Amino acid sequence: MSGKNLGFGGRLANITPDKDDSLGVTDAKVDAIGDRHGFVAREPIQKLTRRKPSEPSANLNIRPPVTTFNRFLQFCEQNRMSYPEALKELMDRAGV
């Protein structure tokens, strides 16, 4: 690295990683033992999503008049569509 002699000599070259754990205890077994002794899992809760996007998305910020927004919102609710789905549907219908 810097080439300075820090007094370790060749001792750093002799350091090797520990060997694999020879016990072979599975995570499920460790969790079961922990449960019996009153430990609780501390893994973060995984957020579930409804749908996986089929392609990358982008932001679209517009400020339509309230009447136009209300019409769009009614269209979304009547057709049970998300805003992106409704925008795509309307653009497909318009041939854009």
Z-matrix of the N, CA and C atoms (Angstrom, degrees):
N
C 1 1.437
C 2 1.520 1 110.02
N 3 1.353 2 117.26 1 -89.77
C 4 1.459 3 118.83 2 -177.92
C 5 1.518 4 111.36 3 -91.03
N 6 1.327 5 118.13 4 -13.82
C 7 1.456 6 121.62 5 179.23
C 8 1.517 7 113.56 6 82.79
N 9 1.328 8 118.63 7 3.16
C 10 1.460 9 121.11 8 179.24
C 11 1.524 10 109.58 9 -77.69
N 12 1.296 11 116.30 10 145.28
C 13 1.459 12 121.69 11 175.53
C 14 1.518 13 107.55 12 -87.97
N 15 1.323 14 116.34 13 112.70
C 16 1.458 15 120.89 14 -177.95
C 17 1.522 16 112.28 15 -100.91
N 18 1.306 17 117.82 16 6.48
C 19 1.454 18 121.19 17 174.80
C 20 1.513 19 115.57 18 88.50
N 21 1.310 20 118.37 19 9.08
C 22 1.454 21 119.85 20 179.31
C 23 1.522 22 112.38 21 -86.87
N 24 1.297 23 116.88 22 -19.38
C 25 1.458 24 120.46 23 -179.00
C 26 1.517 25 110.59 24 61.52
N 27 1.321 26 117.58 25 -136.80
C 28 1.459 27 122.11 26 -179.03
C 29 1.515 28 112.88 27 -92.11
N 30 1.323 29 117.36 28 5.95
C 31 1.467 30 119.80 29 -175.85
C 32 1.530 31 112.90 30 -65.38
N 33 1.323 32 117.95 31 -31.31
C 34 1.466 33 119.51 32 179.66
C 35 1.519 34 111.74 33 -67.03
N 36 1.321 35 117.27 34 -33.39
C 37 1.462 36 120.76 35 -179.60
C 38 1.525 37 111.36 36 -67.95
N 39 1.320 38 118.16 37 -20.86
C 40 1.463 39 121.95 38 -178.74
C 41 1.528 40 113.08 39 -85.24
N 42 1.314 41 117.82 40 -6.62
C 43 1.463 42 120.68 41 -179.15
C 44 1.529 43 108.74 42 -76.60
N 45 1.338 44 115.79 43 127.97
C 46 1.466 45 121.19 44 179.19
C 47 1.526 46 109.09 45 -127.42
N 48 1.320 47 118.09 46 155.19
C 49 1.464 48 120.57 47 177.75
C 50 1.524 49 111.08 48 -66.68
N 51 1.332 50 115.53 49 153.97
C 52 1.459 51 120.46 50 176.08
C 53 1.523 52 109.74 51 -63.72
N 54 1.313 53 115.63 52 155.15
C 55 1.464 54 121.63 53 176.73
C 56 1.523 55 109.07 54 -73.46
N 57 1.338 56 116.76 55 164.19
C 58 1.460 57 121.25 56 177.65
C 59 1.521 58 109.89 57 -61.50
N 60 1.333 59 115.28 58 151.59
C 61 1.455 60 121.13 59 179.30
C 62 1.528 61 109.23 60 -64.59
N 63 1.306 62 117.05 61 120.50
C 64 1.462 63 120.47 62 -176.26
C 65 1.525 64 112.61 63 -83.30
N 66 1.340 65 118.23 64 -10.09
C 67 1.459 66 119.88 65 -178.15
C 68 1.523 67 111.80 66 -71.46
N 69 1.314 68 118.66 67 -35.47
C 70 1.458 69 121.82 68 178.80
C 71 1.516 70 113.46 69 67.81
N 72 1.321 71 118.36 70 33.16
C 73 1.455 72 121.86 71 179.50
C 74 1.527 73 108.45 72 -81.23
N 75 1.329 74 116.00 73 129.56
C 76 1.462 75 120.18 74 -178.44
C 77 1.529 76 110.63 75 -81.34
N 78 1.327 77 115.45 76 159.65
C 79 1.461 78 120.39 77 178.18
C 80 1.523 79 111.07 78 -62.30
N 81 1.324 80 116.86 79 -37.31
C 82 1.462 81 120.39 80 -179.83
C 83 1.527 82 110.77 81 -61.93
N 84 1.328 83 116.26 82 -39.16
C 85 1.469 84 120.25 83 179.85
C 86 1.528 85 110.36 84 -67.77
N 87 1.320 86 116.17 85 -41.71
C 88 1.467 87 120.52 86 178.39
C 89 1.526 88 109.76 87 -62.99
N 90 1.351 89 117.26 88 -42.81
C 91 1.461 90 120.90 89 178.72
C 92 1.526 91 111.27 90 -62.56
N 93 1.328 92 117.23 91 -40.88
C 94 1.465 93 120.77 92 -179.97
C 95 1.525 94 110.88 93 -63.47
N 96 1.317 95 117.18 94 -42.73
C 97 1.470 96 121.02 95 178.67
C 98 1.524 97 109.77 96 -64.65
N 99 1.333 98 116.29 97 -42.60
C 100 1.462 99 120.30 98 178.47
C 101 1.515 100 112.15 99 -61.87
N 102 1.342 101 116.61 100 -40.87
C 103 1.467 102 120.72 101 178.07
C 104 1.521 103 111.28 102 -60.87
N 105 1.328 104 116.65 103 -41.86
C 106 1.470 105 120.66 104 179.99
C 107 1.522 106 111.61 105 -63.15
N 108 1.315 107 117.01 106 -28.31
C 109 1.463 108 120.87 107 -177.84
C 110 1.530 109 112.63 108 -98.61
N 111 1.323 110 116.95 109 9.27
C 112 1.459 111 120.78 110 173.36
C 113 1.521 112 115.89 111 88.70
N 114 1.314 113 118.02 112 8.43
C 115 1.462 114 119.78 113 177.64
C 116 1.526 115 109.21 114 -79.06
N 117 1.319 116 115.87 115 146.72
C 118 1.457 117 120.88 116 177.36
C 119 1.521 118 109.56 117 -114.18
N 120 1.329 119 115.70 118 147.52
C 121 1.463 120 120.46 119 -179.52
C 122 1.522 121 109.59 120 -65.04
N 123 1.331 122 115.93 121 141.33
C 124 1.460 123 120.67 122 -179.89
C 125 1.523 124 111.71 123 -114.81
N 126 1.328 125 116.97 124 12.15
C 127 1.450 126 119.67 125 177.47
C 128 1.522 127 108.60 126 -67.54
N 129 1.330 128 117.39 127 143.85
C 130 1.463 129 118.59 128 179.81
C 131 1.524 130 111.04 129 -67.23
N 132 1.319 131 115.62 130 149.71
C 133 1.457 132 120.87 131 177.99
C 134 1.518 133 108.09 132 -70.68
N 135 1.320 134 116.60 133 134.36
C 136 1.452 135 120.98 134 -178.88
C 137 1.521 136 109.61 135 -86.21
N 138 1.328 137 115.70 136 129.61
C 139 1.454 138 120.86 137 -179.92
C 140 1.526 139 109.33 138 -77.72
N 141 1.317 140 115.90 139 127.44
C 142 1.454 141 120.94 140 177.93
C 143 1.524 142 109.24 141 -89.21
N 144 1.301 143 115.92 142 145.49
C 145 1.455 144 120.60 143 176.01
C 146 1.518 145 108.70 144 -119.49
N 147 1.319 146 115.79 145 150.29
C 148 1.467 147 119.67 146 -177.96
C 149 1.512 148 111.64 147 -73.76
N 150 1.303 149 116.40 148 -45.70
C 151 1.462 150 120.18 149 -176.10
C 152 1.514 151 109.70 150 -136.16
N 153 1.285 152 114.03 151 151.38
C 154 1.459 153 120.25 152 173.79
C 155 1.526 154 107.83 153 -95.62
N 156 1.325 155 117.83 154 128.35
C 157 1.466 156 118.10 155 178.27
C 158 1.522 157 110.62 156 -65.36
N 159 1.330 158 115.68 157 138.84
C 160 1.458 159 119.49 158 -178.25
C 161 1.520 160 111.60 159 -83.73
N 162 1.318 161 117.11 160 -14.73
C 163 1.457 162 121.07 161 178.40
C 164 1.526 163 107.94 162 -151.08
N 165 1.319 164 117.53 163 164.15
C 166 1.470 165 119.30 164 178.90
C 167 1.529 166 110.58 165 -60.48
N 168 1.308 167 116.09 166 151.55
C 169 1.460 168 120.07 167 -179.33
C 170 1.527 169 110.22 168 -113.02
N 171 1.314 170 115.26 169 165.64
C 172 1.460 171 121.95 170 178.43
C 173 1.525 172 108.21 171 -136.14
N 174 1.316 173 116.05 172 159.86
C 175 1.461 174 120.76 173 178.06
C 176 1.522 175 110.07 174 -84.89
N 177 1.324 176 115.44 175 142.51
C 178 1.456 177 121.83 176 175.55
C 179 1.524 178 106.57 177 -135.57
N 180 1.303 179 116.66 178 110.00
C 181 1.464 180 121.63 179 -178.78
C 182 1.520 181 108.84 180 -112.88
N 183 1.332 182 115.48 181 118.32
C 184 1.457 183 120.16 182 178.59
C 185 1.521 184 108.58 183 -132.37
N 186 1.324 185 115.89 184 159.69
C 187 1.461 186 121.64 185 178.19
C 188 1.532 187 108.34 186 -126.11
N 189 1.331 188 116.77 187 77.52
C 190 1.468 189 118.68 188 -179.69
C 191 1.529 190 110.25 189 -75.69
N 192 1.318 191 116.74 190 163.34
C 193 1.469 192 118.85 191 171.95
C 194 1.529 193 109.49 192 -60.42
N 195 1.314 194 115.95 193 153.17
C 196 1.465 195 120.96 194 -176.12
C 197 1.525 196 110.97 195 -58.41
N 198 1.321 197 117.38 196 -39.54
C 199 1.471 198 119.22 197 -179.35
C 200 1.527 199 111.16 198 -63.38
N 201 1.326 200 117.19 199 -40.01
C 202 1.468 201 120.82 200 178.17
C 203 1.519 202 110.42 201 -67.04
N 204 1.324 203 116.63 202 -42.52
C 205 1.464 204 120.23 203 178.65
C 206 1.525 205 110.28 204 -62.32
N 207 1.333 206 117.01 205 -42.63
C 208 1.467 207 120.07 206 179.76
C 209 1.526 208 111.32 207 -61.84
N 210 1.327 209 117.01 208 -40.64
C 211 1.469 210 120.37 209 177.05
C 212 1.527 211 110.67 210 -62.66
N 213 1.333 212 116.17 211 -43.18
C 214 1.469 213 120.40 212 179.25
C 215 1.529 214 110.21 213 -63.13
N 216 1.323 215 116.45 214 -43.46
C 217 1.462 216 120.99 215 -179.81
C 218 1.530 217 110.80 216 -63.11
N 219 1.327 218 117.27 217 -41.82
C 220 1.465 219 120.38 218 177.34
C 221 1.526 220 110.81 219 -62.83
N 222 1.337 221 116.27 220 -41.26
C 223 1.468 222 120.06 221 177.48
C 224 1.528 223 110.33 222 -59.49
N 225 1.331 224 116.58 223 -44.60
C 226 1.474 225 121.08 224 -179.99
C 227 1.524 226 110.71 225 -61.57
N 228 1.331 227 116.55 226 -45.68
C 229 1.465 228 120.29 227 -177.68
C 230 1.528 229 111.76 228 -67.74
N 231 1.329 230 117.10 229 -42.99
C 232 1.462 231 120.32 230 -178.70
C 233 1.527 232 111.89 231 -64.23
N 234 1.319 233 116.43 232 -34.28
C 235 1.465 234 120.80 233 -177.76
C 236 1.528 235 112.79 234 -99.73
N 237 1.324 236 115.86 235 4.41
C 238 1.474 237 121.89 236 179.16
C 239 1.529 238 110.77 237 50.99
N 240 1.335 239 115.15 238 53.51
C 241 1.466 240 121.45 239 -178.68
C 242 1.518 241 109.67 240 -120.86
N 243 1.319 242 114.60 241 150.36
C 244 1.460 243 119.55 242 170.36
C 245 1.521 244 107.96 243 -75.61
N 246 1.321 245 117.31 244 167.64
C 247 1.464 246 119.95 245 178.96
C 248 1.528 247 111.71 246 -58.28
N 249 1.347 248 119.34 247 -46.88
C 250 1.467 249 118.29 248 178.97
C 251 1.529 250 112.75 249 -61.82
N 252 1.329 251 117.05 250 -39.43
C 253 1.468 252 119.95 251 178.89
C 254 1.529 253 110.74 252 -63.99
N 255 1.333 254 116.27 253 -42.68
C 256 1.462 255 120.15 254 -179.04
C 257 1.524 256 110.98 255 -66.93
N 258 1.319 257 117.55 256 -40.81
C 259 1.464 258 120.41 257 178.07
C 260 1.524 259 110.36 258 -60.52
N 261 1.328 260 116.33 259 -44.50
C 262 1.466 261 120.44 260 179.06
C 263 1.527 262 110.66 261 -62.47
N 264 1.327 263 116.54 262 -44.63
C 265 1.468 264 121.00 263 179.92
C 266 1.524 265 110.97 264 -60.14
N 267 1.317 266 117.62 265 -46.64
C 268 1.464 267 120.79 266 -179.37
C 269 1.524 268 111.50 267 -65.26
N 270 1.330 269 116.75 268 -37.93
C 271 1.468 270 119.72 269 178.22
C 272 1.527 271 110.50 270 -68.66
N 273 1.336 272 117.08 271 -37.96
C 274 1.470 273 120.32 272 176.74
C 275 1.529 274 110.55 273 -63.07
N 276 1.329 275 116.18 274 -43.10
C 277 1.467 276 120.29 275 179.41
C 278 1.531 277 111.21 276 -63.98
N 279 1.341 278 116.18 277 -35.12
C 280 1.469 279 120.53 278 -179.05
C 281 1.522 280 111.63 279 -80.69
N 282 1.330 281 117.20 280 -9.07
C 283 1.463 282 120.98 281 -179.44
C 284 1.516 283 113.20 282 74.40
N 285 1.303 284 115.94 283 25.81
C 286 1.474 285 120.72 284 -179.73
C 287 1.512 286 109.39 285 -94.32
